[in-house]
């Protein structure tokens, strides 16, 4: 449970090789990873990554429900409200978030992010 597998998704298609190629249906990939014993996923909606347009909450919830494993949200997180929304999904399997672009762009500070999710 110390290894997370990154799954980059465009719609319901796996995106590979710098998101320039498609590698089939995400659900089929998740089936294979589940069979291999994956215990944790980092899920990135590549259409939102680095865009600061908000995370794909539906995709994240669907992957967590489908696998029954913890999911780290990646892609699109733009503000503290996005983090608060993700924090309300812990009971649905969302265990964390990658906040690189928002943090680097100054949308919020790390202390602000930690305070926002602590209140949820």
N, C-alpha and C positions, 0 to 999 in steps of 0.2 A: 504493500500500500504506500510505498515511498516513491513510486514512479507514476507520473501522469503521462498519458498519451495525448498529444496535441492532434486535434481533428479540425482541419480547416474546411469550411463548408460554404458553398455558394448555392443558395436555395436548399435543395436536398442532395446536392452532388458534391462529392469530395473534391477539393481543389489541391493540386500538388505542384511541385516544381516551381515554387515562387508564384503559385496561383495561376500559372499559365496553362496548365493541363488539367483535365478531368480524370478522376479515377473511380468512377462508378457511384452507386447509391450509398449515401451515408448510413442507412439502416443495415445494409449488407456488411459494410465495414464494421459497424458496431457489433453485429452478430459475431463476426470473426474475432474481434478483439475481446469480446466477452468470453468466447470459447477458449481463448488463449490466457484468460485470467486477469485481464485489465481491471484494476481497482479504482481508477480515477481518470478523469478526462479534463483537458483544457479545450474548450470549444470556441472557435473563432468564426464568426460570420465575416467572411472576407470582403463582403460588399460594404461593411461598416467599419472595418479595422482602420484606425488612423483618421477616420472621417469625423469623429465627434458628433455623431448623429443619434446616439443612444444605442444600447445593446439590444439584440434580438431576443427579448424575453421569452417569446414563444418557442423559438428553437432551443434555447437553453433548458426550458422546462420539459420540452419533449424528449431531449436527450437524457436528462436526469430520470424521467419517468420510464423511458424505454430500457435504460440500462440498470436502474436501481443503484447506481454508483454516484459518488460525489462529482460535481462539475464545477470547474473554475471558469468564470465568464471572461471572454476576451473579445474585444472588438466593439468600438462605438461609444464606450463610456465617455460622457462629455461633462457631466456635472454631478454635484452632490445628490441631486434627486435621483439620478441613475443608480448611484450607489445605495441610496435608501431603498429603491425599488428592488434591487438585488438582495439586500439584507432581509427583506420580507419573504424571500423565497428559500430561506435556509431549510425550512421544513419540507421543501420540494426537492432538496438535493443540491442547491447552489451553495457552495462552500467558500467561494472567494471570487476575487476579480483582479484582472490585470488592468492597471490604470495609467500605463506609460504615457500616451500622447496627452491625455488631459492634465497629468501632473507636469509634464515638460512644457506644455503650453501656458501654464499658470492658471488653469481653470479653477484649481483649488490646491491647497497644500496637503501634505501627508497628514499633519495633525488634524486638519479640517475633515479629511476623508475618514480618519479613524474615529473622530467624534461623531460624524454622521451615521456611521454604521453601528456605533455603540448605542445610539439612541433608538435604533430600530428594534 
